[in-house]
Amino acid sequence: MNSTDVFIVDDNELVRTGIVRMLENENYTVKAFNNPRQFIAELFATKTLPRLIISDYDMEGMNGIDIIQTLKSSPTHKQLPILMVSAQIKPEISAKAKQLGAVDWIKKSSIGNDLIPAVKRYMLK
């Protein structure tokens, strides 16, 4: 079985499905989650880590900052690149995400142009 290249967590089904299709069209293997707590549980249970995490910021129960802090506090997961996608446009939120360890912040309005180049730039080799 091939390892998964990208884990995606986004509670918006339309956005999540669109991201999955974009990545699969580029021949990446993808696993998508609609619930951040299920995402964390599965990520921590898996033996083969993905090469990139794509996370929404605004989700019920756990936001993107919470996910970054959870992963960066784990010795096993702290090296994973986390790419944030969000409709949130407040610069202080994206700045905090980057300060805590996100590799980049992509606005959902520009996913069509910006996602694949960012994935190629930040994915672990």
The first five atom37 places (N, CA, C, CB, O) and aatype in JSON, in Angstrom:
{
  "aatype": [12, 2, 15, 16, 3, 19, 13, 9, 19, 3, 3, 2, 6, 10, 19, 1, 16, 7, 9, 19, 1, 12, 10, 6, 2, 6, 2, 18, 16, 19, 11, 0, 13, 2, 2, 14, 1, 5, 13, 9, 0, 6, 10, 13, 0, 16, 11, 16, 10, 14, 1, 10, 9, 9, 15, 3, 18, 3, 12, 6, 7, 12, 2, 7, 9, 3, 9, 9, 5, 16, 10, 11, 15, 15, 14, 16, 8, 11, 5, 10, 14, 9, 10, 12, 19, 15, 0, 5, 9, 11, 14, 6, 9, 15, 0, 11, 0, 11, 5, 10, 7, 0, 19, 3, 17, 9, 11, 11, 15, 15, 9, 7, 2, 3, 10, 9, 14, 0, 19, 11, 1, 18, 12, 10, 11],
  "atom_mask": [
    [1, 1, 1, 1, 1],
    [1, 1, 1, 1, 1],
    [1, 1, 1, 1, 1],
    [1, 1, 1, 1, 1],
    [1, 1, 1, 1, 1],
    [1, 1, 1, 1, 1],
    [1, 1, 1, 1, 1],
    [1, 1, 1, 1, 1],
    [1, 1, 1, 1, 1],
    [1, 1, 1, 1, 1],
    [1, 1, 1, 1, 1],
    [1, 1, 1, 1, 1],
    [1, 1, 1, 1, 1],
    [1, 1, 1, 1, 1],
    [1, 1, 1, 1, 1],
    [1, 1, 1, 1, 1],
    [1, 1, 1, 1, 1],
    [1, 1, 1, 0, 1],
    [1, 1, 1, 1, 1],
    [1, 1, 1, 1, 1],
    [1, 1, 1, 1, 1],
    [1, 1, 1, 1, 1],
    [1, 1, 1, 1, 1],
    [1, 1, 1, 1, 1],
    [1, 1, 1, 1, 1],
    [1, 1, 1, 1, 1],
    [1, 1, 1, 1, 1],
    [1, 1, 1, 1, 1],
    [1, 1, 1, 1, 1],
    [1, 1, 1, 1, 1],
    [1, 1, 1, 1, 1],
    [1, 1, 1, 1, 1],
    [1, 1, 1, 1, 1],
    [1, 1, 1, 1, 1],
    [1, 1, 1, 1, 1],
    [1, 1, 1, 1, 1],
    [1, 1, 1, 1, 1],
    [1, 1, 1, 1, 1],
    [1, 1, 1, 1, 1],
    [1, 1, 1, 1, 1],
    [1, 1, 1, 1, 1],
    [1, 1, 1, 1, 1],
    [1, 1, 1, 1, 1],
    [1, 1, 1, 1, 1],
    [1, 1, 1, 1, 1],
    [1, 1, 1, 1, 1],
    [1, 1, 1, 1, 1],
    [1, 1, 1, 1, 1],
    [1, 1, 1, 1, 1],
    [1, 1, 1, 1, 1],
    [1, 1, 1, 1, 1],
    [1, 1, 1, 1, 1],
    [1, 1, 1, 1, 1],
    [1, 1, 1, 1, 1],
    [1, 1, 1, 1, 1],
    [1, 1, 1, 1, 1],
    [1, 1, 1, 1, 1],
    [1, 1, 1, 1, 1],
    [1, 1, 1, 1, 1],
    [1, 1, 1, 1, 1],
    [1, 1, 1, 0, 1],
    [1, 1, 1, 1, 1],
    [1, 1, 1, 1, 1],
    [1, 1, 1, 0, 1],
    [1, 1, 1, 1, 1],
    [1, 1, 1, 1, 1],
    [1, 1, 1, 1, 1],
    [1, 1, 1, 1, 1],
    [1, 1, 1, 1, 1],
    [1, 1, 1, 1, 1],
    [1, 1, 1, 1, 1],
    [1, 1, 1, 1, 1],
    [1, 1, 1, 1, 1],
    [1, 1, 1, 1, 1],
    [1, 1, 1, 1, 1],
    [1, 1, 1, 1, 1],
    [1, 1, 1, 1, 1],
    [1, 1, 1, 1, 1],
    [1, 1, 1, 1, 1],
    [1, 1, 1, 1, 1],
    [1, 1, 1, 1, 1],
    [1, 1, 1, 1, 1],
    [1, 1, 1, 1, 1],
    [1, 1, 1, 1, 1],
    [1, 1, 1, 1, 1],
    [1, 1, 1, 1, 1],
    [1, 1, 1, 1, 1],
    [1, 1, 1, 1, 1],
    [1, 1, 1, 1, 1],
    [1, 1, 1, 1, 1],
    [1, 1, 1, 1, 1],
    [1, 1, 1, 1, 1],
    [1, 1, 1, 1, 1],
    [1, 1, 1, 1, 1],
    [1, 1, 1, 1, 1],
    [1, 1, 1, 1, 1],
    [1, 1, 1, 1, 1],
    [1, 1, 1, 1, 1],
    [1, 1, 1, 1, 1],
    [1, 1, 1, 1, 1],
    [1, 1, 1, 0, 1],
    [1, 1, 1, 1, 1],
    [1, 1, 1, 1, 1],
    [1, 1, 1, 1, 1],
    [1, 1, 1, 1, 1],
    [1, 1, 1, 1, 1],
    [1, 1, 1, 1, 1],
    [1, 1, 1, 1, 1],
    [1, 1, 1, 1, 1],
    [1, 1, 1, 1, 1],
    [1, 1, 1, 1, 1],
    [1, 1, 1, 0, 1],
    [1, 1, 1, 1, 1],
    [1, 1, 1, 1, 1],
    [1, 1, 1, 1, 1],
    [1, 1, 1, 1, 1],
    [1, 1, 1, 1, 1],
    [1, 1, 1, 1, 1],
    [1, 1, 1, 1, 1],
    [1, 1, 1, 1, 1],
    [1, 1, 1, 1, 1],
    [1, 1, 1, 1, 1],
    [1, 1, 1, 1, 1],
    [1, 1, 1, 1, 1],
    [1, 1, 1, 1, 1]
  ],
  "atom_positions": [
    [[0.83, -1.18, 0.0], [0.0, 0.0, 0.0], [0.87, 1.24, 0.0], [-0.94, 0.0, 1.2], [1.84, 1.33, 0.76]],
    [[0.54, 2.21, -0.84], [1.28, 3.46, -0.89], [0.97, 4.31, 0.32], [0.96, 4.23, -2.18], [-0.13, 4.26, 0.87]],
    [[1.95, 5.1, 0.72], [1.69, 6.02, 1.81], [0.88, 7.2, 1.28], [3.02, 6.5, 2.46], [0.87, 7.48, 0.08]],
    [[0.22, 7.87, 2.18], [-0.58, 9.03, 1.81], [0.33, 10.25, 1.77], [-1.75, 9.24, 2.8], [1.08, 10.5, 2.71]],
    [[0.25, 11.0, 0.68], [1.05, 12.21, 0.56], [0.52, 13.34, 1.42], [1.1, 12.66, -0.89], [1.28, 14.04, 2.09]],
    [[-0.81, 13.53, 1.41], [-1.41, 14.69, 2.05], [-2.61, 14.27, 2.9], [-1.84, 15.73, 1.01], [-3.46, 13.52, 2.45]],
    [[-2.65, 14.78, 4.13], [-3.85, 14.71, 4.97], [-4.49, 16.08, 4.92], [-3.51, 14.26, 6.46], [-3.81, 17.1, 5.09]],
    [[-5.79, 16.11, 4.68], [-6.55, 17.36, 4.62], [-7.6, 17.34, 5.72], [-7.21, 17.57, 3.22], [-8.27, 16.33, 5.92]],
    [[-7.73, 18.45, 6.42], [-8.83, 18.58, 7.37], [-9.55, 19.89, 7.11], [-8.32, 18.5, 8.84], [-8.97, 20.97, 7.23]],
    [[-10.82, 19.77, 6.75], [-11.67, 20.94, 6.47], [-13.11, 20.5, 6.66], [-11.42, 21.52, 5.02], [-13.53, 19.49, 6.1]],
    [[-13.86, 21.24, 7.45], [-15.24, 20.84, 7.72], [-16.23, 21.29, 6.64], [-15.67, 21.39, 9.05], [-17.42, 21.01, 6.74]],
    [[-15.74, 21.99, 5.62], [-16.59, 22.4, 4.51], [-16.45, 21.36, 3.41], [-16.19, 23.83, 3.99], [-15.4, 21.23, 2.78]],
    [[-17.53, 20.6, 3.18], [-17.46, 19.48, 2.23], [-17.08, 19.92, 0.82], [-18.78, 18.75, 2.19], [-16.29, 19.25, 0.15]],
    [[-17.62, 21.03, 0.37], [-17.34, 21.51, -0.98], [-15.85, 21.86, -1.14], [-18.21, 22.74, -1.31], [-15.22, 21.47, -2.13]],
    [[-15.31, 22.58, -0.18], [-13.89, 22.96, -0.23], [-13.01, 21.71, -0.13], [-13.54, 23.95, 0.9], [-12.07, 21.55, -0.9]],
    [[-13.33, 20.85, 0.82], [-12.53, 19.63, 1.03], [-12.51, 18.77, -0.23], [-13.1, 18.81, 2.21], [-11.45, 18.29, -0.64]],
    [[-13.67, 18.57, -0.84], [-13.76, 17.78, -2.06], [-12.98, 18.43, -3.2], [-15.22, 17.6, -2.47], [-12.31, 17.74, -3.97]],
    [[-13.06, 19.74, -3.29], [-12.3, 20.45, -4.34], [-10.81, 20.29, -4.17], [0.0, 0.0, 0.0], [-10.09, 20.07, -5.15]],
    [[-10.33, 20.41, -2.94], [-8.9, 20.24, -2.67], [-8.46, 18.81, -3.01], [-8.57, 20.58, -1.19], [-7.42, 18.6, -3.63]],
    [[-9.26, 17.84, -2.59], [-8.93, 16.44, -2.88], [-8.82, 16.24, -4.39], [-10.01, 15.48, -2.29], [-7.85, 15.63, -4.86]],
    [[-9.77, 16.73, -5.15], [-9.74, 16.56, -6.61], [-8.51, 17.23, -7.23], [-11.02, 17.13, -7.24], [-7.86, 16.66, -8.1]],
    [[-8.21, 18.45, -6.77], [-7.04, 19.15, -7.3], [-5.77, 18.33, -7.07], [-6.9, 20.54, -6.66], [-4.95, 18.19, -7.97]],
    [[-5.62, 17.8, -5.86], [-4.42, 17.05, -5.53], [-4.37, 15.7, -6.26], [-4.34, 16.83, -4.02], [-3.32, 15.29, -6.74]],
    [[-5.51, 15.02, -6.33], [-5.54, 13.75, -7.04], [-5.25, 13.94, -8.53], [-6.89, 13.06, -6.85], [-4.66, 13.07, -9.16]],
    [[-5.67, 15.07, -9.09], [-5.35, 15.37, -10.5], [-3.85, 15.55, -10.71], [-6.1, 16.63, -10.95], [-3.36, 15.43, -11.84]],
    [[-3.13, 15.85, -9.64], [-1.67, 15.99, -9.69], [-0.99, 14.69, -9.24], [-1.2, 17.16, -8.81], [0.22, 14.66, -9.02]],
    [[-1.77, 13.63, -9.11], [-1.28, 12.29, -8.74], [-0.78, 12.17, -7.3], [-0.18, 11.89, -9.66], [0.05, 11.32, -7.0]],
    [[-1.29, 13.01, -6.41], [-1.0, 12.85, -4.98], [-2.03, 11.91, -4.38], [-1.0, 14.23, -4.24], [-3.19, 11.88, -4.79]],
    [[-1.6, 11.13, -3.38], [-2.55, 10.33, -2.62], [-3.0, 11.17, -1.43], [-1.91, 8.95, -2.15], [-2.19, 11.8, -0.75]],
    [[-4.29, 11.16, -1.19], [-4.89, 12.1, -0.25], [-5.82, 11.36, 0.7], [-5.65, 13.2, -0.99], [-6.51, 10.42, 0.31]],
    [[-5.83, 11.79, 1.95], [-6.82, 11.33, 2.91], [-7.45, 12.57, 3.51], [-6.18, 10.4, 4.03], [-6.76, 13.46, 4.0]],
    [[-8.78, 12.64, 3.45], [-9.49, 13.85, 3.89], [-10.33, 13.58, 5.12], [-10.37, 14.38, 2.76], [-10.87, 12.49, 5.3]],
    [[-10.42, 14.58, 5.96], [-11.18, 14.52, 7.21], [-12.08, 15.73, 7.31], [-10.23, 14.44, 8.44], [-11.7, 16.83, 6.9]],
    [[-13.28, 15.53, 7.84], [-14.16, 16.67, 8.05], [-14.2, 17.11, 9.5], [-15.55, 16.33, 7.59], [-14.82, 18.13, 9.82]],
    [[-13.55, 16.37, 10.37], [-13.57, 16.67, 11.81], [-12.14, 16.75, 12.32], [-14.37, 15.58, 12.59], [-11.37, 15.8, 12.18]],
    [[-11.76, 17.89, 12.92], [-10.36, 18.04, 13.35], [-9.93, 17.06, 14.44], [-10.16, 19.43, 13.84], [-8.77, 16.66, 14.47]],
    [[-10.83, 16.69, 15.33], [-10.45, 15.74, 16.39], [-10.23, 14.34, 15.82], [-11.54, 15.7, 17.49], [-9.32, 13.63, 16.26]],
    [[-11.05, 13.93, 14.85], [-10.82, 12.64, 14.19], [-9.51, 12.67, 13.42], [-12.0, 12.3, 13.25], [-8.76, 11.69, 13.4]],
    [[-9.24, 13.79, 12.78], [-7.98, 13.97, 12.04], [-6.78, 13.76, 12.98], [-7.92, 15.37, 11.39], [-5.87, 13.0, 12.67]],
    [[-6.79, 14.45, 14.12], [-5.68, 14.33, 15.08], [-5.56, 12.89, 15.57], [-5.89, 15.3, 16.29], [-4.46, 12.35, 15.64]],
    [[-6.68, 12.27, 15.91], [-6.65, 10.89, 16.41], [-6.04, 9.95, 15.38], [-8.07, 10.42, 16.79], [-5.2, 9.11, 15.71]],
    [[-6.46, 10.07, 14.13], [-5.93, 9.18, 13.1], [-4.46, 9.48, 12.8], [-6.75, 9.29, 11.81], [-3.66, 8.56, 12.62]],
    [[-4.12, 10.76, 12.74], [-2.73, 11.13, 12.47], [-1.8, 10.56, 13.54], [-2.58, 12.66, 12.4], [-0.73, 10.04, 13.23]],
    [[-2.21, 10.66, 14.81], [-1.38, 10.16, 15.89], [-1.35, 8.64, 15.94], [-1.87, 10.7, 17.21], [-0.43, 8.07, 16.52]],
    [[-2.34, 7.98, 15.34], [-2.4, 6.51, 15.34], [-1.66, 5.9, 14.16], [-3.84, 6.05, 15.34], [-1.28, 4.73, 14.2]],
    [[-1.45, 6.68, 13.1], [-0.85, 6.11, 11.89], [0.66, 5.94, 12.05], [-1.15, 7.0, 10.68], [1.33, 6.75, 12.7]],
    [[1.17, 4.9, 11.45], [2.62, 4.65, 11.5], [3.35, 5.37, 10.38], [2.9, 3.15, 11.43], [4.51, 5.76, 10.54]],
    [[2.69, 5.55, 9.24], [3.3, 6.22, 8.1], [2.72, 7.62, 8.0], [3.08, 5.42, 6.78], [1.54, 7.79, 7.7]],
    [[3.55, 8.61, 8.25], [3.08, 9.99, 8.27], [2.93, 10.56, 6.86], [4.03, 10.86, 9.08], [3.66, 10.17, 5.95]],
    [[1.98, 11.47, 6.7], [1.86, 12.14, 5.4], [3.05, 13.07, 5.18], [0.53, 12.93, 5.3], [3.81, 13.36, 6.11]],
    [[3.2, 13.54, 3.95], [4.29, 14.46, 3.62], [3.86, 15.91, 3.77], [4.77, 14.21, 2.2], [4.7, 16.81, 3.71]],
    [[2.56, 16.15, 3.98], [2.03, 17.5, 4.13], [0.65, 17.43, 4.78], [1.94, 18.22, 2.75], [-0.11, 16.49, 4.54]],
    [[0.36, 18.42, 5.61], [-0.96, 18.59, 6.21], [-1.56, 19.86, 5.61], [-0.88, 18.68, 7.79], [-0.89, 20.9, 5.56]],
    [[-2.8, 19.79, 5.16], [-3.53, 20.99, 4.75], [-4.71, 21.11, 5.71], [-4.01, 20.91, 3.24], [-5.53, 20.21, 5.82]],
    [[-4.77, 22.25, 6.4], [-5.81, 22.43, 7.4], [-6.55, 23.74, 7.2], [-5.2, 22.38, 8.79], [-5.95, 24.77, 6.9]],
    [[-7.85, 23.66, 7.37], [-8.68, 24.85, 7.44], [-8.37, 25.54, 8.78], [-10.21, 24.5, 7.31], [-7.85, 24.93, 9.71]],
    [[-8.71, 26.82, 8.86], [-8.55, 27.52, 10.13], [-9.83, 27.44, 10.96], [-8.16, 28.99, 9.88], [-9.79, 27.04, 12.12]],
    [[-10.95, 27.83, 10.38], [-12.22, 27.89, 11.12], [-12.95, 26.56, 11.07], [-13.12, 29.0, 10.55], [-13.56, 26.21, 10.06]],
    [[-12.88, 25.81, 12.19], [-13.61, 24.55, 12.29], [-14.19, 24.45, 13.68], [-12.69, 23.33, 11.97], [-13.65, 25.01, 14.64]],
    [[-15.29, 23.74, 13.78], [-15.94, 23.59, 15.08], [-15.14, 22.66, 15.98], [-17.36, 23.05, 14.9], [-14.72, 21.58, 15.56]],
    [[-14.92, 23.08, 17.21], [-14.27, 22.24, 18.2], [-12.76, 22.4, 18.27], [0.0, 0.0, 0.0], [-12.17, 22.17, 19.33]],
    [[-12.12, 22.77, 17.17], [-10.68, 22.89, 17.14], [-10.31, 23.71, 15.91], [-9.99, 21.47, 17.12], [-10.68, 23.35, 14.79]],
    [[-9.6, 24.8, 16.1], [-9.24, 25.6, 14.92], [-7.82, 25.28, 14.44], [-9.36, 27.11, 15.24], [-7.13, 24.46, 15.04]],
    [[-7.42, 25.92, 13.38], [-6.11, 25.65, 12.8], [-4.95, 25.93, 13.74], [0.0, 0.0, 0.0], [-3.95, 25.22, 13.72]],
    [[-5.08, 26.96, 14.56], [-4.03, 27.27, 15.55], [-3.9, 26.11, 16.54], [-4.35, 28.6, 16.32], [-2.79, 25.71, 16.88]],
    [[-5.04, 25.57, 16.99], [-5.02, 24.41, 17.9], [-4.3, 23.22, 17.25], [-6.46, 24.01, 18.3], [-3.52, 22.53, 17.89]],
    [[-4.58, 23.0, 15.96], [-3.94, 21.89, 15.25], [-2.44, 22.1, 15.17], [-4.54, 21.73, 13.84], [-1.66, 21.18, 15.43]],
    [[-2.02, 23.31, 14.8], [-0.58, 23.6, 14.73], [0.07, 23.34, 16.08], [-0.34, 25.07, 14.29], [1.1, 22.66, 16.15]],
    [[-0.51, 23.86, 17.13], [0.09, 23.7, 18.47], [0.13, 22.23, 18.88], [-0.7, 24.51, 19.51], [1.11, 21.8, 19.5]],
    [[-0.9, 21.47, 18.56], [-0.92, 20.04, 18.9], [0.19, 19.3, 18.16], [-2.29, 19.42, 18.55], [0.9, 18.5, 18.76]],
    [[0.34, 19.56, 16.87], [1.36, 18.86, 16.09], [2.77, 19.29, 16.45], [1.12, 19.08, 14.61], [3.67, 18.46, 16.54]],
    [[2.97, 20.57, 16.67], [4.31, 21.07, 16.98], [4.77, 20.65, 18.38], [4.35, 22.59, 16.88], [5.97, 20.68, 18.67]],
    [[3.83, 20.26, 19.25], [4.21, 19.81, 20.58], [4.53, 18.31, 20.61], [3.09, 20.11, 21.57], [4.95, 17.78, 21.64]],
    [[4.35, 17.63, 19.49], [4.62, 16.2, 19.41], [5.95, 15.96, 18.7], [3.47, 15.46, 18.68], [6.11, 16.36, 17.55]],
    [[6.91, 15.29, 19.37], [8.19, 15.02, 18.71], [8.05, 14.26, 17.39], [9.08, 14.24, 19.64], [8.84, 14.47, 16.47]],
    [[7.06, 13.4, 17.29], [6.85, 12.61, 16.07], [6.28, 13.44, 14.93], [5.93, 11.44, 16.37], [6.52, 13.15, 13.77]],
    [[5.52, 14.47, 15.26], [4.77, 15.21, 14.24], [5.25, 16.64, 14.01], [3.33, 15.25, 14.63], [4.77, 17.31, 13.09]],
    [[6.16, 17.11, 14.82], [6.53, 18.53, 14.75], [7.21, 18.93, 13.45], [7.44, 18.87, 15.89], [7.22, 20.11, 13.1]],
    [[7.78, 17.98, 12.72], [8.46, 18.3, 11.46], [7.48, 18.36, 10.28], [9.54, 17.27, 11.17], [7.87, 18.8, 9.2]],
    [[6.25, 17.92, 10.46], [5.29, 17.91, 9.35], [4.94, 19.33, 8.91], [4.02, 17.15, 9.74], [4.58, 20.15, 9.75]],
    [[5.05, 19.62, 7.63], [4.65, 20.95, 7.16], [3.13, 21.08, 7.19], [5.18, 21.2, 5.73], [2.41, 20.18, 6.76]],
    [[2.66, 22.2, 7.71], [1.23, 22.47, 7.82], [0.9, 23.69, 6.97], [0.8, 22.68, 9.31], [1.38, 24.79, 7.23]],
    [[0.07, 23.47, 5.97], [-0.36, 24.54, 5.08], [-1.79, 24.9, 5.47], [-0.27, 24.1, 3.56], [-2.68, 24.06, 5.42]],
    [[-2.0, 26.14, 5.85], [-3.33, 26.59, 6.27], [-4.09, 27.14, 5.07], [-3.23, 27.66, 7.38], [-3.53, 27.84, 4.23]],
    [[-5.38, 26.8, 5.0], [-6.28, 27.39, 4.02], [-7.47, 27.96, 4.78], [-6.74, 26.35, 2.93], [-7.99, 27.32, 5.69]],
    [[-7.89, 29.16, 4.41], [-8.98, 29.76, 5.17], [-9.64, 30.89, 4.41], [-8.47, 30.26, 6.49], [-9.03, 31.56, 3.58]],
    [[-10.89, 31.09, 4.73], [-11.61, 32.28, 4.25], [-11.28, 33.46, 5.15], [-13.14, 32.02, 4.22], [-11.56, 34.61, 4.81]],
    [[-10.68, 33.18, 6.29], [-10.3, 34.22, 7.26], [-9.24, 35.13, 6.65], [-9.77, 33.59, 8.58], [-8.24, 34.66, 6.12]],
    [[-9.47, 36.43, 6.7], [-8.52, 37.35, 6.06], [-7.82, 38.28, 7.06], [-9.24, 38.18, 5.03], [-7.1, 39.19, 6.65]],
    [[-8.02, 38.07, 8.35], [-7.36, 38.92, 9.34], [-5.86, 38.61, 9.35], [-7.97, 38.71, 10.76], [-5.47, 37.48, 9.64]],
    [[-5.02, 39.61, 9.04], [-3.58, 39.36, 8.95], [-2.98, 38.88, 10.28], [-2.87, 40.61, 8.5], [-1.99, 38.14, 10.27]],
    [[-3.54, 39.29, 11.4], [-2.96, 38.86, 12.68], [-3.15, 37.36, 12.91], [-3.59, 39.65, 13.84], [-2.34, 36.74, 13.59]],
    [[-4.2, 36.78, 12.35], [-4.42, 35.34, 12.51], [-3.44, 34.56, 11.64], [-5.88, 34.97, 12.15], [-2.84, 33.59, 12.1]],
    [[-3.28, 34.98, 10.39], [-2.32, 34.27, 9.54], [-0.89, 34.46, 10.06], [-2.42, 34.77, 8.08], [-0.08, 33.54, 9.97]],
    [[-0.59, 35.63, 10.6], [0.75, 35.87, 11.17], [0.99, 34.96, 12.37], [0.91, 37.36, 11.59], [2.09, 34.41, 12.53]],
    [[-0.03, 34.79, 13.22], [0.13, 33.91, 14.38], [0.32, 32.46, 13.94], [-1.1, 34.02, 15.31], [1.14, 31.74, 14.51]],
    [[-0.44, 32.03, 12.93], [-0.3, 30.66, 12.42], [1.12, 30.42, 11.92], [-1.32, 30.38, 11.29], [1.72, 29.38, 12.22]],
    [[1.65, 31.37, 11.17], [3.02, 31.22, 10.66], [4.04, 31.26, 11.8], [3.33, 32.33, 9.64], [5.01, 30.51, 11.79]],
    [[3.82, 32.14, 12.76], [4.74, 32.22, 13.91], [4.78, 30.9, 14.68], [4.31, 33.36, 14.85], [5.83, 30.5, 15.18]],
    [[3.64, 30.22, 14.77], [3.56, 28.95, 15.49], [4.05, 27.76, 14.68], [2.15, 28.71, 15.94], [4.24, 26.67, 15.22]],
    [[4.24, 27.95, 13.36], [4.83, 26.87, 12.59], [4.15, 26.51, 11.28], [0.0, 0.0, 0.0], [4.63, 25.61, 10.59]],
    [[3.07, 27.18, 10.9], [2.48, 26.91, 9.59], [3.47, 27.37, 8.52], [1.1, 27.62, 9.42], [4.11, 28.41, 8.67]],
    [[3.59, 26.6, 7.45], [4.53, 26.98, 6.39], [3.96, 28.08, 5.49], [4.89, 25.76, 5.54], [4.71, 28.85, 4.89]],
    [[2.62, 28.16, 5.4], [2.01, 29.19, 4.57], [0.53, 29.27, 4.9], [2.23, 28.89, 3.07], [-0.02, 28.42, 5.59]],
    [[-0.1, 30.33, 4.37], [-1.52, 30.6, 4.58], [-2.1, 30.95, 3.22], [-1.76, 31.75, 5.63], [-1.68, 31.93, 2.6]],
    [[-3.06, 30.16, 2.76], [-3.69, 30.41, 1.47], [-5.15, 30.77, 1.7], [-3.56, 29.18, 0.53], [-5.88, 30.06, 2.39]],
    [[-5.57, 31.88, 1.11], [-6.97, 32.27, 1.19], [-7.79, 31.34, 0.31], [-7.18, 33.76, 0.77], [-7.38, 31.01, -0.8]],
    [[-8.94, 30.92, 0.82], [-9.78, 30.01, 0.05], [-10.17, 30.6, -1.3], [-11.03, 29.65, 0.83], [-10.38, 29.87, -2.26]],
    [[-10.27, 31.92, -1.36], [-10.64, 32.57, -2.62], [-9.56, 32.41, -3.7], [-10.91, 34.04, -2.38], [-9.84, 32.61, -4.88]],
    [[-8.34, 32.04, -3.3], [-7.26, 31.89, -4.29], [-6.7, 30.47, -4.35], [-6.13, 32.86, -3.97], [-5.62, 30.25, -4.9]],
    [[-7.43, 29.51, -3.8], [-6.97, 28.12, -3.81], [-6.68, 27.64, -5.23], [-8.01, 27.21, -3.15], [-5.68, 26.96, -5.46]],
    [[-7.55, 27.98, -6.18], [-7.4, 27.51, -7.55], [-6.05, 27.87, -8.15], [0.0, 0.0, 0.0], [-5.5, 27.1, -8.94]],
    [[-5.51, 29.02, -7.78], [-4.21, 29.46, -8.32], [-3.04, 29.1, -7.42], [-4.23, 30.95, -8.53], [-1.95, 28.82, -7.91]],
    [[-3.25, 29.09, -6.11], [-2.14, 29.04, -5.16], [-1.87, 27.68, -4.51], [-2.37, 30.03, -4.1], [-0.77, 27.44, -4.02]],
    [[-2.86, 26.8, -4.51], [-2.7, 25.56, -3.74], [-1.62, 24.64, -4.3], [-4.01, 24.83, -3.67], [-0.71, 24.26, -3.57]],
    [[-1.7, 24.27, -5.56], [-0.75, 23.3, -6.11], [0.69, 23.81, -6.05], [-1.12, 22.96, -7.57], [1.58, 23.05, -5.66]],
    [[0.97, 25.07, -6.42], [2.35, 25.55, -6.25], [2.83, 25.48, -4.79], [2.46, 26.99, -6.74], [3.99, 25.15, -4.54]],
    [[1.95, 25.78, -3.84], [2.34, 25.7, -2.43], [2.59, 24.26, -2.01], [1.26, 26.33, -1.53], [3.55, 23.98, -1.28]],
    [[1.75, 23.35, -2.45], [1.94, 21.94, -2.12], [3.3, 21.47, -2.63], [0.8, 21.07, -2.71], [4.05, 20.81, -1.91]],
    [[3.61, 21.81, -3.86], [4.91, 21.4, -4.44], [6.08, 22.04, -3.7], [4.97, 21.78, -5.92], [7.15, 21.43, -3.59]],
    [[5.89, 23.25, -3.21], [6.96, 23.97, -2.53], [7.22, 23.42, -1.12], [6.61, 25.45, -2.44], [8.37, 23.36, -0.68]],
    [[6.17, 23.03, -0.42], [6.33, 22.7, 1.0], [6.29, 21.22, 1.35], [5.28, 23.38, 1.75], [6.61, 20.86, 2.48]],
    [[5.9, 20.37, 0.42], [5.79, 18.94, 0.74], [7.16, 18.35, 1.06], [5.15, 18.18, -0.43], [8.14, 18.61, 0.37]],
    [[7.2, 17.55, 2.13], [8.44, 16.87, 2.48], [8.84, 15.94, 1.35], [8.3, 16.09, 3.8], [8.0, 15.24, 0.78]],
    [[10.1, 15.94, 1.03], [10.61, 15.08, -0.07], [10.7, 13.64, 0.38], [11.99, 15.55, -0.55], [11.1, 12.78, -0.39]]
  ]
}
